[in-house]
Structures are given as C-alpha cells and as structure tokens.
Amino acid sequence: MNSTDIFLERMAIIVYGDESRPFSFRDFLRFEHNGLQYKYTHGTIRNIFSILRKQQKIEKVYQSTPAFYTLKGVKFGKPITPNHRGDSLTSTQRNFLQWIGGLPVKGPEVHDINLGFKSKAIWNIAYKSNSHLIAHRDEKYNKDITLKKIFHENLEISTFIHHTNNVSIVVGCTDSPVPIDYYGTLRLTTGLSRAEERLHILYEDYLYSNNLDSRISNWIPSHMEWIVKMWHFNQDSLSGYNGEKFEIKWADALNVFRVYSKKKAIRFEIQEYPRVTLRNALEYLPTISLRNLELLKDKYLK
C-alpha cells in the first residue's frame, strides 16, 4: 500500500468516523494505522495533499494556520482553531473555552490503546498455519497477518502479526473508555489475556503438528509485559452537552491536546506515547498523565 492510499484511509477514518471533522497536516505527522506507525515530514505531507487535490479526492475547507481539508464532497462548519496565544479567538469563543474548562469531570480513562511486542518466528508460524483464528493475510503489500477481532465488554481488540515478527495489538474503545480503576483495569487485562491466549494457540498448534519442543510457546510474553506504544488519556464531563459538535486541537513538540464533543458530553484528551510495559503504564503513568492534562486545561482553557 503506497502513501497516498494510507493517507486516504486515515482521512476517511477522520472524516467519516467518530471524530467527524476536517483534517490538517498535523494529523499525518505521526499516526498509527492498521497496527503500524507512520511518520511523515511536513513537506512530504504537503506533496501528498497536493497530489490528492489534483486528483480531486480532497478539497480545502478553509485557510487558517494550518489549512484544513476534507474528502471531496464532505462538508463541515469551521471549528474553533485558536493559536497558542489565543488571539485568533472571538470573545464568544474565549468565553466558551473558559466555560468548558470549568466543567466538572469524571475520573481518568484511556482509549484507543496500541500495544506491541516482538516474538521469534511468529510470522512464519502464522503464515504456515491453517488456524481458524486467522482473518486475513496480506499477500500484496506489507504481508501482515490479521487475526479475528475479539469483542470483550465494549472493547474491540485487533491483532496484527508483521513480517518483522513484531506483533501489534490495537484496543478500540473510544465510545467506552477504560476507567483507571480496579474494574477498568480488569476489563482491559481480561480482554488482552484472550489475545495472548490466541497467540499461544497458534504456536501450540504449529508445535504439535510438527513435533517440536513445547517450550517455544513461551516466546509469547505476558500481556502485562507488552509495550504500550500509544494511548489516549481522557476525562469526560459529568454534565451533558447537547450543542453543536465541535473539536479543538492544540499540538506542540510534547503533546497533542484535544477537546471535543462526544456522546452528549465534552471530552478532554491527550495523546501519549508511553513506551513502557502495560504493567508500568497502568501503575505509574495515570498520576503523571492526569497532572499533565490539568496543566494543559489551565494553559488553554482558562
């Protein structure tokens, strides 16, 4: 799959998906798609946008800093797009930001969790397997092997086995985030243990059919040792919101901070790249992440 195809798929997710908004170059600087991470320079993104505009596949919504685009024929109203000083805001917009910044919120949660690990020979084993657990083999582009999705208590868990023997696990739960508490953690780890079990089954079926040493199945690490590559850390407002849909984003070298309407509530969210084990992420990061989220709210919403 070439870069323009990857961009079009990500654009469709942004435009037609839960976010339902236009996109800018910032959405393509670094992102994850189908279990793989992508990084592009501003110049490369600009060139791809130019190609897609000439092909009449995307169109500019409006010019600001940055410019925002949409897929051809999909219309959006103009969202609030403040700069870091806030001097692009009207008094009405500034009052709105201050209002949402003072809303009471629920406890911290995480969603859209991306994890990964490396395991010896897993791709070859999966490639040779006839297991019913395999949903798709990509024979044309990246050679990824995709396992059947797991649906567990409003979690949608996807597993991708890459040709490099890296395994990516994506937990989709934007509509039902995982609370950072005992029951939320149990819900997440139980779902991931099912993904771990399926990978063990792939190994064990292969070992049994080839009379190989069963100790090889230990090459799958515990799900608590999988590396959290990215997650979205959020708090939702306690009070309802029935106004017009909106999305506001601030991005700098350290954080992507978003505020947007979500299912009759307002969500405050930071996109993080923990790069630590799931065990450490759940035990040590929430306190730091919550403090970071509070600082960003104070910076931009008050």
N, C-alpha and C positions, 0 to 999 in steps of 0.2 A: 504494500500500500504506500503510495507516494504522499508527500507532504500536503498537497492540495486536497487529497481525499481525506486525510486525517483532520485537516482544518475544517472541511465541510461537515464531517461527522460531529466534531466538537461544536461547531456553530449551530447545528441542528439541536444538539442537547441543550444549549443555552437558550435558543430562540423558542423551541417548541416544548422544552421540559419544564420542570417545576419553577425554574428561575424566570422564564418567560420575559426576556429582556433583550435589548440590543447588546452587541459586544464591541470591545475595542482591542487594540494591540496588547493591552495588559493581560487579557485573558489567555494569551498564547505565549507569553514569555516563559512560563513553566507550568506544565499541567500533566495530569495523568489520564490516559485513555486506554481502555481495554487492558488494564494491568501494567502498561508500560509508561514510563516517564519521558516527557519530551521537553526540550529547552531550545528556544529559538532567539536569535538576536532581533532587535528592533528592525534592522534593515531587511532581514530575511522575511519577517512578518509583513512588512510594508510591500515587498515584492510579490508575495503570495496574494495579499489583498488586492494588489493591482491586477494580477492575472485573473482573479475571480471576478473583479468588477468588469474587466474587458469581456469576459465570458458571460456577463450579465447574470451571474449566480448570486452576487451580493450587491447591495446598494447602500449608499451613505444615508444615515438617518438625519444627522446634524453635525455641524462642525463645532467642536469645543476643544478643550485640552484634557484628554485626547479626543480624536474624532470617534464617533460611534457608528456601527454598521449593523445591518440586518440581512437576512436572506431575502432574495428577490420576492417582492410581493407581500412580505410580512411587515405590518405597520405597528409602531409603538409611539406613545407620547414621550415627550422629553422628560427624563428623570432629573432629580437634583444632582448636580455634578460639581460640588464645591472643590476648590483647590485647598492646599494645606493652610492658607491664611484665612480662608472663608470669605474673601472679599468678592467672590462671584455670587454670593447669596443675596437674595432679597430679604427684607425684614420679615416677611411672612415665612420664608424658608428657614431663616435663622430661628424664629420662634418655634417652628415645627421641630427642628432638631433639638432645641432645648426641652421641648415637651417630651419627646420620646426618650431623651437622655435621663429624665427624671422618673420614668415609669418603673414601678416595682417589677421584679423579675423572679422567675423560678430558679431552682438550683441549676448548677452547671451540667451540661450534657456534651456528648460527642456524636458526630455522624459522619458519613462518607469516609470510612476508615480504610486506609490502604496499608497492607502489611506484606512482608516478603521474607524469603529465606532461600538459601542455596542447598541443594541436595544432590549427592552423587548419582549420576546415571538416570535420574528421574525421567528425563525427556525420552531417552531411548526405551526405557521400560514402558512408559505410557504409549509411545509410538507403536510399539510391537503388541500392545495389549488389545484384546477384543472386549474389554470390560464394558458393561452397560452403563458405567459411570461417566464415560466419555461422551460429551455432547457434540464436539466439533474438532476437526483437525484442519488447520490452515495449510494447505499444500502449495499455495501460490505465493504468499508474501512472507510473513515473519515466522511461519512454521509453528505457531503457537498451538497448543492442545488445550481445549477448554473443557472442564468438567461440568456436569449438570449442576444447575444452581441449587442451593439449599435455601429453603424458606423456613425461618425459625423465629416465631414471636415478632413478626413485623421486620425481621432482618432478611435482606436478600444478599446471600453470600455467593460470590463468584470466584472460581479458582482457575488460574491460567498457568500452564507449565510452558516455560520458554525454552527455546533451543539451547540456550546457555546453561540449562539446568537450574535457573532461577525460577522460583515459584512466587506468583503474586496472588494475593487474596484481597478482594475488594468487598467491603461490607456496606451495602447501600441501605440507608435508613434515614434519609433526610426528613421524611414525614413522621418518623417515630424515633427520635434520637435516643441514645443510650444514656440514662442518668448516671452521674458519677456517684453511685452509692452501692450498697451490697447487692440489691436485687438487679440493678442495671448491669453491674459487672458480671453477675451470674448469668444473666441473659446473653451477654456478649460472649463470654468464655464457653458457655454451653454450645452456642452456635458454632464457634470456631473449633471446638473439640470434634464436632461432626465433620468439619472439613479435614481436620487432621486424620480422623479415622478413615475417611475415604482414600486419602493418600497412602495410608498404611495398607489398605486393602489392595490397591494397585500393585504395591511392592510384593505383598504376600502371595497374590495370585500368580505373579510372574515367577517368584521363587519356587513355589510349589510345582508349577508346570515344568520348570527347568531343573528341579532337584538341586537347588542352590542353598547356601548357608542362610538360615533364617535370621542370623544376626544383622544382615544387610538391611532388614526392615527398620532397624534403629537409626538409619540415616535420616529419617524424618524427625526433626526436633519437635519438642512440645510446643503447642500453640502459644504458651506463655513466653517462649523464647523467640518467637517471630518478631521481626523488626517492624515497628510502626514507622512507615515512610511518610505518611501524611494523615492528618485528620482535621476535621472542622470542629472547633471547640465553641460552644454556643450557650447562650441563655435566652429564653423566650419570655416575653412579657406576661405577667399574670392577668392583666386586664385585656379584654378583647379589642380587636381593631377591625372595623368594617369599612374603612375608607378606600380610596383608590390604591391599587397595587403600586408599590414603589421599590426601588433598590438603590442604595447609595454605597459606593466603594471608595476606600482610600487605600493606596498601596505605596509602600516605600521599600527600602532595602531589607527591612526586617519583618514586616508584617503585611498581610492583606486583611483589612478590617472591613466588614460589611454590615450594613443594617438594611433589613428588607422585611416586607410584609409576608407572613407565612400562616396560612390557615387560621385567619381571624386573630392573629397575634403578630407581634413585631419581634424579629429575631436579631440579636446582636451576636456577631460571629467573627472569629479569627481563624485563618487557615494556617496550620502549623506543620512543621516537618521535624518530628521528634528525633528520629534516627536512633531510638533506643528500643529495648525489648518491650513487649506488651506488659510484662510484669512491672518493669520500672516506670513505663508510661502511666499506668493506672495508679501506681503507688506514690510517685513523686511529682509528676507534672501538673496535676489539676490545680494545686495551690498556686503554682507559678503562673499557669495559664489564666486562672481567674483574676489574679492581680494584674496581669498584662491587659486583660480585657477591660478591667475597671479603669486602668490608666488611659487606654485608648478612648473609652467613653468620655472621660474627663477632658481629654485633649480635643476631641472633635464635636462633642455634643453639648458642651456647657459653655 
